[in-house]
Amino acid sequence: MTAIAWLTALLLIQTSFEQKLISWLKVPQQTQYTCVNDSLYGKLIYPGEHSGMEHFYSRLDSMLTDGCNVNILHIGGSHVQAGDLSGQIRSNFSRLGETTISDRGIIFPFKVLKSNGPYNYYVQYSGDWGKSRCVSKEPDVDLGLSGAAAIARDTLDSISFDFRGDTRWAFNRLRVIGEASSSQVYPIIISGSDTLNYIYKDEKNEGYIFDLGEEKTTFKLAFKGLDSAQFVLRGILPMNDREGIVYTESGVNGAAVPSWLRCPKLEQDLSLLPPDLVVFGIGINDANVPVKDFDPEVFKSDYRTLIRRIQSVSPKCSFLFITNNDCYLSLRRKKKVHNPNTAKVQQAFMDLAKEYKGCVFDVYSLMGGLKSSDKWLKQGLMKKDHIHFTREGYQLLGDILYNSIIDDYFSRVRSNNGYAATF
């Protein structure tokens, strides 16, 4: 056999192995939906250079070969707060192997704010809590990465968290993120019959570190010294000793880009998990205004400000932009039309991705463009408000986005003439 024949055979074997590997790592599409634009299925769009995603993909290489943490931040509004989309992507990343599962990411008790939250941890609370969110033009307290705060002011205030027995996100340490109005106020953790005091107080990042001794999936947070003071809780970070992907969702119902610019402690909280990839899903609330009131240049300018703040913590961070979905826009006299601003947001994201050498997950085109939400509603993937998806719809988008990232990652590996990681 000639050298060329040997090389051809080797390439065929490598190609066959690669195809089987990618097929194994990706989520199989269980149901065929006619409302999905197949031409965009599994594709990330690069309006400009590809180099902006290199940092994230090189971190994946390091994680899969040598072991390290890879931090992903998914930030947005109600599409993110519910946790269905981000939760599906987080779970899908576990397909890369058991050794790729690390911390759950920062969690927040939205139930205390009488709002919805991610399904994969259950929250119960007692007492009379205060609340603050970044959608208020003047939040009551300084907010951070969660975009919200639960304010403990009553001696009966406590919160219980339960990860529903899912040991993938088990933890043996906890960081309570927040600040007290008095040195006499501090959090405690109740685990089973034990009451634990913090082992370390992080003055710089306003956190209290607890050592639980063994991995758990449930705990209760309470406070000491609340008689005449308060504690502002911005989030909790469950931690373990494993290396892998840490996927944090930061979503607040109704949040637009300016909402996140109202969070002065954003950088401080980001420093706990400096992102290697930021998934931007902010835009649907920015565009929920009359056509004459939506200015794409102002929208992009706000995004640039937010990106600069993120880059001040993680300069090499990669960016992935999720376009708005086709949705309704409410007009006067309860009249609703399909929002014409959506196409403008889509173009704005293309411009930003080109500027920051990132990529776009084009949900708008994937759905079929203007008025496509009608079809998604008929197939049980969208709610009647024509804004939010059903759980099945979010999970479908989570599967498609995850598969798109895997395809794009291996495309990058091929362009580098080899496998950067051993699975």
C-alpha positions in Angstrom: 0.0 0.0 0.0 1.4 3.4 -1.0 1.9 6.2 1.6 -1.0 8.1 0.1 -3.3 5.0 0.5 -2.2 4.6 4.1 -2.9 8.3 4.8 -6.3 8.1 3.1 -7.2 5.1 5.2 -6.0 6.8 8.4 -8.1 9.9 7.6 -11.2 7.7 6.9 -10.7 5.9 10.3 -10.2 9.3 12.1 -13.3 10.8 10.4 -15.4 7.7 11.3 -14.2 7.9 14.9 -14.9 11.6 15.1 -18.4 11.2 13.8 -19.2 8.5 16.3 -17.7 10.5 19.1 -19.7 13.6 18.3 -22.8 11.6 17.9 -22.2 10.1 21.3 -21.6 13.5 23.0 -24.6 15.2 21.4 -28.2 15.0 22.6 -30.3 12.9 20.2 -33.3 14.7 18.8 -36.2 12.7 20.1 -39.0 14.4 18.3 -39.0 16.0 14.8 -40.7 19.4 14.9 -41.7 20.9 11.6 -41.6 24.4 13.1 -37.8 24.3 13.4 -35.7 25.7 10.6 -33.5 22.7 9.9 -31.0 24.8 7.9 -30.0 26.5 11.1 -30.2 23.4 13.4 -26.9 22.9 15.3 -25.2 26.0 14.0 -23.5 28.9 15.6 -23.2 32.0 13.4 -19.9 34.0 13.2 -20.6 37.4 11.6 -16.8 38.1 11.9 -13.7 36.3 13.2 -13.9 33.1 15.1 -11.0 33.9 17.5 -13.2 35.2 20.3 -14.4 31.7 21.2 -10.9 30.3 21.3 -10.5 31.1 25.0 -13.5 29.0 25.9 -12.6 26.1 23.7 -9.0 26.1 25.0 -10.3 25.9 28.5 -12.5 22.9 27.5 -9.3 21.4 26.1 -7.6 21.9 29.5 -10.5 20.5 31.4 -10.7 17.3 29.3 -7.0 16.7 29.3 -5.5 18.0 32.6 -8.5 18.9 34.7 -9.6 22.4 35.6 -12.8 24.5 36.2 -14.5 26.1 33.2 -16.9 28.9 34.2 -20.0 29.7 32.1 -22.4 32.5 32.9 -25.8 32.7 31.3 -27.4 36.1 31.9 -30.8 37.4 30.9 -34.4 37.9 31.9 -37.4 35.6 32.4 -36.0 33.1 29.9 -33.2 32.6 32.3 -34.7 33.0 35.7 -37.0 30.0 35.3 -33.9 27.8 34.7 -35.4 25.5 32.1 -33.1 26.6 29.3 -29.9 27.0 31.3 -30.7 23.8 33.3 -31.0 21.8 30.2 -27.7 23.1 28.9 -26.0 22.4 32.2 -27.3 18.9 32.3 -26.2 18.3 28.7 -22.7 19.2 29.5 -22.5 16.2 31.9 -22.5 14.1 28.7 -18.9 15.0 28.4 -18.2 12.6 31.3 -18.6 12.3 35.1 -15.3 14.1 35.6 -16.7 17.2 33.9 -19.4 17.9 36.5 -18.4 20.5 39.1 -20.3 23.1 41.2 -23.9 23.9 40.4 -23.1 27.6 40.2 -24.6 30.5 42.2 -28.2 29.9 43.3 -30.8 32.4 44.6 -34.0 31.9 46.5 -36.5 33.5 44.2 -39.4 32.0 46.1 -38.6 34.4 48.9 -39.3 37.2 46.4 -42.6 35.4 45.6 -41.3 34.6 42.1 -40.4 31.5 40.1 -37.0 29.9 40.0 -35.1 26.9 38.6 -36.7 23.6 39.2 -33.6 21.7 40.1 -33.4 23.1 43.6 -36.4 23.4 45.9 -36.8 26.4 48.2 -38.8 26.8 51.4 -38.6 29.8 53.7 -40.0 31.3 56.9 -40.2 34.8 58.3 -40.8 38.2 56.8 -38.2 38.9 54.2 -37.5 42.1 52.3 -36.7 42.0 48.6 -35.0 44.0 45.9 -34.5 43.4 42.2 -32.5 45.1 39.4 -35.7 45.9 37.4 -36.4 48.7 39.9 -34.9 52.0 38.7 -33.6 52.5 42.2 -32.9 49.2 44.0 -33.1 49.4 47.8 -29.7 47.8 48.3 -26.6 47.2 46.2 -27.1 44.2 43.9 -24.7 41.8 42.3 -24.5 38.9 40.0 -28.0 37.5 40.9 -29.6 40.8 40.1 -31.7 40.4 43.2 -31.5 40.4 47.0 -33.4 38.8 49.8 -33.2 40.9 52.9 -33.4 39.1 56.3 -34.8 41.4 59.0 -36.7 39.1 61.3 -35.3 36.6 63.8 -37.6 33.9 62.2 -36.1 34.4 58.7 -34.6 31.2 57.3 -34.4 29.4 53.9 -34.1 25.7 53.1 -32.6 24.5 49.9 -33.0 21.0 48.5 -31.4 19.8 45.3 -34.0 17.1 45.0 -31.5 14.3 45.7 -29.5 15.0 42.5 -26.0 14.1 43.6 -24.5 15.6 40.5 -24.6 18.9 42.3 -23.7 17.7 45.8 -21.5 20.0 47.8 -19.3 19.9 50.9 -18.8 23.6 51.3 -21.0 26.7 51.0 -20.3 30.4 50.3 -23.1 32.7 51.5 -22.8 35.9 49.5 -24.0 39.0 51.2 -23.4 41.6 53.8 -24.7 42.4 57.3 -25.6 45.9 58.6 -23.9 45.0 61.9 -21.0 42.9 63.0 -23.3 41.1 65.3 -25.3 39.7 62.4 -24.0 36.6 60.6 -25.4 33.5 58.8 -25.4 30.0 60.2 -26.1 26.7 58.4 -28.3 24.0 59.8 -27.5 20.6 58.4 -29.5 17.8 59.8 -29.2 18.1 63.6 -26.0 20.2 63.4 -25.7 24.0 63.5 -22.6 25.2 61.7 -20.8 28.5 62.1 -18.7 29.9 59.2 -15.0 29.0 59.2 -13.9 32.1 57.3 -15.3 35.5 56.5 -14.2 36.9 53.2 -14.2 40.7 53.8 -13.2 41.6 50.3 -16.0 39.7 48.5 -18.5 39.8 51.3 -18.9 36.1 51.8 -19.1 33.6 54.6 -17.5 30.1 54.0 -18.9 27.0 55.6 -17.4 23.5 55.7 -20.1 20.8 55.8 -17.6 17.9 56.2 -19.3 15.7 53.7 -21.2 16.0 50.4 -24.9 16.9 50.8 -27.8 18.0 48.6 -29.8 20.0 51.2 -29.2 22.6 53.8 -31.0 25.4 55.8 -29.7 29.0 56.1 -30.6 31.0 59.2 -29.1 34.1 60.9 -27.8 35.3 64.3 -28.2 38.8 65.6 -31.2 40.0 63.6 -32.9 41.7 66.5 -32.0 45.2 65.3 -30.1 44.8 62.1 -30.4 43.1 58.6 -28.5 40.8 56.3 -28.6 41.3 52.5 -28.4 37.9 50.8 -27.2 38.2 47.1 -26.8 34.5 46.5 -25.2 31.2 47.6 -22.5 29.2 46.0 -22.5 25.5 46.8 -19.0 24.1 46.3 -17.3 20.7 46.0 -13.7 19.5 45.3 -14.4 18.4 41.7 -13.1 20.0 38.6 -15.3 20.6 35.6 -17.9 23.0 34.2 -19.6 25.5 36.5 -22.7 26.9 34.8 -24.3 29.8 36.6 -27.6 31.4 35.4 -28.3 35.0 36.3 -31.9 35.8 35.3 -34.4 38.3 36.6 -38.0 38.5 35.2 -38.4 41.7 33.2 -34.7 42.5 33.2 -33.2 44.5 30.3 -29.6 45.5 29.7 -29.9 48.7 31.8 -31.2 46.5 34.7 -27.8 44.7 35.0 -26.0 48.0 34.8 -27.7 48.9 38.1 -25.8 46.1 39.9 -22.7 47.8 41.5 -21.5 44.6 43.0 -21.6 42.7 39.7 -17.8 42.6 39.3 -17.3 41.6 42.9 -19.5 38.6 42.6 -18.1 37.8 39.1 -14.7 37.5 40.6 -15.8 34.4 42.5 -16.4 32.6 39.1 -14.5 34.6 36.4 -16.4 33.5 33.3 -14.7 31.7 30.4 -17.9 32.0 28.4 -20.8 34.4 28.8 -24.1 33.5 27.2 -26.1 36.7 26.7 -29.9 36.3 26.6 -30.8 39.9 27.4 -32.9 41.7 24.8 -36.6 40.7 24.8 -37.5 43.3 27.4 -35.4 46.0 25.8 -37.4 45.5 22.6 -40.8 45.4 24.3 -41.5 49.0 23.4 -43.1 50.8 20.5 -41.1 50.6 17.3 -40.3 54.3 17.4 -38.9 54.0 21.0 -36.4 51.2 20.3 -32.9 52.5 19.3 -30.5 49.7 18.3 -27.5 52.0 18.8 -28.5 52.7 22.4 -29.1 48.9 22.9 -25.6 48.1 21.6 -24.0 50.9 23.7 -25.6 49.5 26.8 -24.3 46.1 25.9 -20.8 47.4 25.4 -20.9 48.9 28.9 -21.9 45.6 30.4 -19.3 43.7 28.4 -16.5 46.1 29.5 -17.5 45.4 33.1 -17.3 41.7 32.6 -14.0 42.0 30.8 -12.6 44.0 33.7 -12.9 40.7 35.7 -12.3 38.2 32.8 -10.4 40.0 30.0 -10.2 36.9 27.7 -13.8 35.9 28.1 -15.7 34.5 25.1 -19.2 35.7 24.2 -22.2 34.0 22.7 -25.3 36.0 21.9 -28.8 34.4 21.8 -31.2 36.4 19.7 -34.7 37.3 20.8 -37.4 34.8 19.8 -40.4 35.9 17.7 -42.9 37.3 20.2 -45.9 39.5 20.7 -45.7 43.3 21.3 -48.6 44.8 23.3 -50.1 47.9 21.9 -52.8 50.2 23.2 -56.3 48.8 23.8 -54.9 45.4 24.5 -54.0 44.9 20.8 -51.0 42.6 20.2 -48.8 42.2 17.1 -45.7 40.2 16.3 -42.8 42.4 17.5 -41.1 44.1 14.6 -38.2 45.1 16.9 -37.0 41.5 17.0 -35.3 41.7 13.7 -33.5 44.9 14.8 -32.3 43.1 17.9 -31.1 40.2 15.8 -29.0 42.5 13.7 -27.7 44.3 16.8 -26.4 40.9 18.1 -24.8 40.2 14.8 -23.0 43.6 15.0 -21.9 42.9 18.6 -20.7 39.4 17.8 -18.6 40.7 15.0 -17.2 43.5 17.2 -16.2 41.1 20.0 -15.3 38.1 17.7 -18.0 36.0 19.3 -20.9 34.0 17.9 -24.7 34.1 17.7 -27.3 31.4 18.4 -30.0 32.7 16.1 -33.3 31.6 17.8 -35.3 34.1 15.7 -34.3 32.5 12.4 -34.3 29.0 13.9 -38.0 29.5 14.8 -38.7 30.7 11.2 -38.6 34.5 11.7 -41.6 36.9 12.0 -44.9 35.3 13.1 -43.1 31.9 13.7 -44.2 31.8 17.3 -47.7 30.9 16.0 -46.3 27.6 14.7 -44.3 26.9 17.9 -47.5 27.5 19.9 -49.4 24.9 17.8 -46.6 22.3 18.4 -46.7 22.8 22.2 -43.4 24.6 22.4 -44.6 28.1 23.3 -47.0 29.5 25.8 -50.1 31.5 24.8 -48.4 34.8 25.6 -46.2 34.3 22.5 -43.2 35.4 24.6 -42.2 32.5 26.8 -41.6 28.9 25.8 -43.1 25.8 27.5 -40.7 23.6 29.4 -40.5 21.4 26.3 -39.7 24.4 24.2 -36.9 25.6 26.5 -35.4 22.1 26.7 -35.5 21.8 22.9 -33.6 25.1 22.6 -31.2 23.9 25.3 -30.5 20.7 23.4 -30.0 22.5 20.1 -27.6 25.1 21.6 -25.6 22.5 23.4 -25.3 20.4 20.2 -24.3 23.6 18.3 -21.5 24.2 20.8 -20.2 20.6 20.5 -20.3 20.8 16.7 -18.5 24.1 16.7 -15.9 22.8 19.2 -15.0 19.8 17.1 -15.0 22.0 14.0 -12.3 24.1 15.8 -10.4 20.9 16.7 -10.5 19.8 13.0 -9.1 23.2 11.9 -6.2 22.6 14.4 -5.4 19.3 12.7 -6.0 17.0 15.6 -7.7 16.2 18.8 -6.9 18.6 21.6 -8.6 16.4 24.2 -8.8 12.7 25.0 -12.3 11.4 25.9 
